[in-house]
């Protein structure tokens, strides 16, 4: 397991609103929609579109973003590598949560079916 401690502080203070447009661009370039992205974010965090927009306008940092979130109970089913790290092995809780989001956005952009992304059992 790689040590992520040098990333943890930077990730905690990074504004969700600064990353969100990159998520939108990534999925739209691959033929997916902003609405699908919002579904993925809502599945992970519990934030509906209105709450998500509020958080973007408030320019909350990822630390505050995930403090307000109610993570999906199936979040532990998210596995695999993203940004060179295996999400299930990341020790810092916040960094792991951000990487969960990154992983889901990546799966959406790669064309994975929504029921697979949502870890439907």
KAFEN-V799865 format. One record per helix or strand. SS is the DSSP state (~ for helix, > for strand). FROM is the first residue (numbers start at 1). LEN is the number of residues. If there is no record, write none. Layout:
BEGIN
ss: [SS;SS]
from: [FROM;FROM]
len: [LEN;LEN]
END
This chain:
BEGIN
ss: [~;>;~;~;~;>;~;~;>;>;~;~;~]
from: [5;15;16;34;49;61;62;75;81;85;87;93;114]
len: [9;1;14;12;10;1;7;3;2;2;3;17;4]
END
